[in-house]
Amino acid sequence: MDQGIVRVINGGWMDGLTRDAVSRPDTSTILWGTLYEPWNLFERLDKGDRVAVAEPVTLLRDVCSGHDSPGKNCSIICNSSDDLFASWKTLWQCLSLTSLTLANSTFSTLDQHHNGTGNRTPREQITSALSSFGVHNGTDFDGKVVLNLTYECAAASCRDTSMGECSIGQFDPGYFESETIQWIKVYEALEPLCDGLESDINIDIAGPGVLITYITQTAMVVFAWLFFLLLKVNKFINTSTSIFTHLFRKRNPGPNLLTHRVSGLERLERTNLAHATSTFLAELHEAQCFFVVAIEIALINASSRSAIFTGADNWQSLLWNRDSVQFLAGMGAWPIILGQISLRRAELDSMYYLILSTLALALAGVAADTAANPDPDRIYNMFQGQNTLEECGGHPSLRTFCVEERESIYWYVFPAGSIYAFLGLLAILWWAKLWSLCNSPASFVKRHKSLSKRQLETWE
């Protein structure tokens, strides 16, 4: 089925604005989707090339209305810098309408039928789409004013060097008042707008002190895990030796290397080190769960506050902070699940510790999910009051919403879905706990004796 060259969709970013899986409507994405992509589409139509590979011009429903509607019409919104830069939706809508209105006077083949563009001619589709938003002729909507306002805001954004230096293309005086404007030239001039963006990570979220704390906790849990794994080897060797002796009906040979290792592990299990490690593991795990719960609550709270609260100057900084939150969620979940496994191996995994682990991992999952799926409307609102410029209608500069780096090292250490793997391991531990309760209640009660009582019984 042939697609048209214009489509109208709902105003949500996840409603399919672009064919590519772009994750956010940052400044570069908006300029690409509303200026470059439409020019590429109409240029293909003009040259008779295939248009199926081009992106249709996308308009947003309910962002602005026509002349007969009670709300603000598109001409008023798009010709006022106060409204034009109020949100990413109005900027997208106005620049898309600009491309459509200027295309009528720029390209001469829009009255011809083209393959892959539907039953109507491109000009008929453009006229129909513009009419639905109250634009019936060239005087109803002045796209040159929109481009001029956008350029002035971008130029002022570059003059503000608080987020780094940038340089955009220059135009001769009166360029935006000329008879015909090739809006691709405006895009090419604005393309370097996000170059040289400076962004930092909030050290209160993922500074050296926080990272060292997590690394130290992880190292302590790994030590306990390896220690009890070593003790578990003792039981495995004893069981294997017993089976071997039973099968071949002969006693174990005299003292040899195997016997020496087994007896050494048995003695290790009864030393003060084993007793201290058991107590250390139980107390560390409890303290670690409460620590992680407090950290995750703070991270979830920070995600709902303004950008000033998180210390972010631009969207890039905010993304670095969000990546840090996801990294810390994974970093906190890893020692929790490892400690719970060690408690089970040491037969100290009471329901109390399992509930604490569940609470900590559940909050880590919420924090990671909140960081992974930020709402663009909320992101724009978070920056209101920061980096404001008069040329941008008193709204944040366009560089505030730039995203220069889209990947970070955190994704390679703890990918976005890693927290769900930890939750899956925790579910297995719950299943094993409930299974032991159903099949051996006496053993379950024995495991839930206090740690000091069980250690005393072991020593006796």
ChimeraX attribute file (.defattr): number of C-alpha atoms within 10 A of each C-alpha:
attribute: neighborCount
match mode: 1-to-1
recipient: residues
	/A:1	6
	/A:2	11
	/A:3	15
	/A:4	20
	/A:5	24
	/A:6	20
	/A:7	17
	/A:8	15
	/A:9	14
	/A:10	14
	/A:11	17
	/A:12	14
	/A:13	19
	/A:14	14
	/A:15	9
	/A:16	14
	/A:17	23
	/A:18	18
	/A:19	10
	/A:20	8
	/A:21	9
	/A:22	13
	/A:23	14
	/A:24	18
	/A:25	22
	/A:26	22
	/A:27	23
	/A:28	21
	/A:29	18
	/A:30	19
	/A:31	21
	/A:32	15
	/A:33	22
	/A:34	25
	/A:35	25
	/A:36	21
	/A:37	21
	/A:38	25
	/A:39	22
	/A:40	16
	/A:41	20
	/A:42	26
	/A:43	16
	/A:44	16
	/A:45	24
	/A:46	15
	/A:47	9
	/A:48	12
	/A:49	14
	/A:50	14
	/A:51	22
	/A:52	16
	/A:53	11
	/A:54	17
	/A:55	22
	/A:56	25
	/A:57	25
	/A:58	22
	/A:59	25
	/A:60	20
	/A:61	17
	/A:62	13
	/A:63	21
	/A:64	22
	/A:65	20
	/A:66	18
	/A:67	19
	/A:68	10
	/A:69	11
	/A:70	8
	/A:71	12
	/A:72	15
	/A:73	18
	/A:74	25
	/A:75	23
	/A:76	16
	/A:77	22
	/A:78	27
	/A:79	20
	/A:80	15
	/A:81	22
	/A:82	15
	/A:83	19
	/A:84	26
	/A:85	26
	/A:86	19
	/A:87	18
	/A:88	18
	/A:89	23
	/A:90	20
	/A:91	24
	/A:92	25
	/A:93	23
	/A:94	27
	/A:95	24
	/A:96	24
	/A:97	28
	/A:98	22
	/A:99	25
	/A:100	26
	/A:101	22
	/A:102	19
	/A:103	22
	/A:104	18
	/A:105	13
	/A:106	17
	/A:107	14
	/A:108	12
	/A:109	18
	/A:110	20
	/A:111	13
	/A:112	13
	/A:113	15
	/A:114	19
	/A:115	14
	/A:116	15
	/A:117	21
	/A:118	15
	/A:119	14
	/A:120	14
	/A:121	17
	/A:122	23
	/A:123	20
	/A:124	14
	/A:125	20
	/A:126	22
	/A:127	16
	/A:128	14
	/A:129	19
	/A:130	22
	/A:131	15
	/A:132	14
	/A:133	22
	/A:134	19
	/A:135	23
	/A:136	16
	/A:137	12
	/A:138	12
	/A:139	9
	/A:140	16
	/A:141	23
	/A:142	18
	/A:143	26
	/A:144	22
	/A:145	16
	/A:146	24
	/A:147	23
	/A:148	17
	/A:149	22
	/A:150	22
	/A:151	23
	/A:152	15
	/A:153	24
	/A:154	23
	/A:155	21
	/A:156	18
	/A:157	27
	/A:158	23
	/A:159	13
	/A:160	16
	/A:161	13
	/A:162	12
	/A:163	18
	/A:164	15
	/A:165	16
	/A:166	18
	/A:167	18
	/A:168	19
	/A:169	15
	/A:170	11
	/A:171	12
	/A:172	6
	/A:173	8
	/A:174	8
	/A:175	12
	/A:176	20
	/A:177	11
	/A:178	9
	/A:179	9
	/A:180	13
	/A:181	18
	/A:182	12
	/A:183	23
	/A:184	16
	/A:185	14
	/A:186	22
	/A:187	22
	/A:188	16
	/A:189	17
	/A:190	20
	/A:191	18
	/A:192	15
	/A:193	24
	/A:194	27
	/A:195	17
	/A:196	14
	/A:197	21
	/A:198	16
	/A:199	20
	/A:200	15
	/A:201	20
	/A:202	16
	/A:203	15
	/A:204	12
	/A:205	21
	/A:206	18
	/A:207	12
	/A:208	11
	/A:209	12
	/A:210	13
	/A:211	15
	/A:212	12
	/A:213	11
	/A:214	18
	/A:215	15
	/A:216	11
	/A:217	19
	/A:218	21
	/A:219	13
	/A:220	15
	/A:221	25
	/A:222	15
	/A:223	15
	/A:224	22
	/A:225	21
	/A:226	12
	/A:227	19
	/A:228	21
	/A:229	14
	/A:230	14
	/A:231	18
	/A:232	15
	/A:233	13
	/A:234	20
	/A:235	14
	/A:236	12
	/A:237	16
	/A:238	15
	/A:239	12
	/A:240	12
	/A:241	17
	/A:242	13
	/A:243	12
	/A:244	14
	/A:245	14
	/A:246	11
	/A:247	9
	/A:248	8
	/A:249	9
	/A:250	9
	/A:251	11
	/A:252	13
	/A:253	9
	/A:254	8
	/A:255	8
	/A:256	9
	/A:257	8
	/A:258	14
	/A:259	16
	/A:260	11
	/A:261	13
	/A:262	19
	/A:263	13
	/A:264	12
	/A:265	18
	/A:266	15
	/A:267	11
	/A:268	17
	/A:269	20
	/A:270	13
	/A:271	11
	/A:272	10
	/A:273	12
	/A:274	18
	/A:275	17
	/A:276	10
	/A:277	16
	/A:278	23
	/A:279	15
	/A:280	14
	/A:281	22
	/A:282	20
	/A:283	11
	/A:284	16
	/A:285	24
	/A:286	17
	/A:287	13
	/A:288	23
	/A:289	24
	/A:290	15
	/A:291	13
	/A:292	24
	/A:293	21
	/A:294	13
	/A:295	21
	/A:296	25
	/A:297	16
	/A:298	13
	/A:299	27
	/A:300	19
	/A:301	11
	/A:302	18
	/A:303	22
	/A:304	15
	/A:305	12
	/A:306	19
	/A:307	23
	/A:308	14
	/A:309	11
	/A:310	22
	/A:311	17
	/A:312	23
	/A:313	21
	/A:314	26
	/A:315	23
	/A:316	24
	/A:317	25
	/A:318	25
	/A:319	23
	/A:320	22
	/A:321	26
	/A:322	25
	/A:323	25
	/A:324	25
	/A:325	28
	/A:326	30
	/A:327	24
	/A:328	26
	/A:329	29
	/A:330	27
	/A:331	21
	/A:332	26
	/A:333	27
	/A:334	19
	/A:335	23
	/A:336	29
	/A:337	23
	/A:338	20
	/A:339	28
	/A:340	25
	/A:341	19
	/A:342	26
	/A:343	22
	/A:344	18
	/A:345	15
	/A:346	20
	/A:347	15
	/A:348	22
	/A:349	20
	/A:350	19
	/A:351	14
	/A:352	11
	/A:353	18
	/A:354	21
	/A:355	13
	/A:356	20
	/A:357	25
	/A:358	19
	/A:359	16
	/A:360	26
	/A:361	28
	/A:362	19
	/A:363	21
	/A:364	30
	/A:365	24
	/A:366	18
	/A:367	27
	/A:368	28
	/A:369	19
	/A:370	18
	/A:371	23
	/A:372	16
	/A:373	11
	/A:374	16
	/A:375	14
	/A:376	19
	/A:377	14
	/A:378	12
	/A:379	19
	/A:380	21
	/A:381	13
	/A:382	21
	/A:383	22
	/A:384	17
	/A:385	14
	/A:386	18
	/A:387	19
	/A:388	17
	/A:389	17
	/A:390	13
	/A:391	21
	/A:392	25
	/A:393	18
	/A:394	18
	/A:395	25
	/A:396	25
	/A:397	26
	/A:398	25
	/A:399	28
	/A:400	25
	/A:401	24
	/A:402	21
	/A:403	23
	/A:404	17
	/A:405	12
	/A:406	9
	/A:407	11
	/A:408	12
	/A:409	11
	/A:410	17
	/A:411	15
	/A:412	10
	/A:413	12
	/A:414	18
	/A:415	14
	/A:416	20
	/A:417	15
	/A:418	20
	/A:419	26
	/A:420	18
	/A:421	10
	/A:422	20
	/A:423	19
	/A:424	12
	/A:425	14
	/A:426	21
	/A:427	13
	/A:428	12
	/A:429	18
	/A:430	16
	/A:431	12
	/A:432	13
	/A:433	17
	/A:434	14
	/A:435	13
	/A:436	14
	/A:437	14
	/A:438	11
	/A:439	10
	/A:440	11
	/A:441	12
	/A:442	11
	/A:443	11
	/A:444	17
	/A:445	11
	/A:446	11
	/A:447	17
	/A:448	15
	/A:449	13
	/A:450	11
	/A:451	15
	/A:452	12
	/A:453	9
	/A:454	16
	/A:455	16
	/A:456	10
	/A:457	8
	/A:458	11
	/A:459	10
	/A:460	6
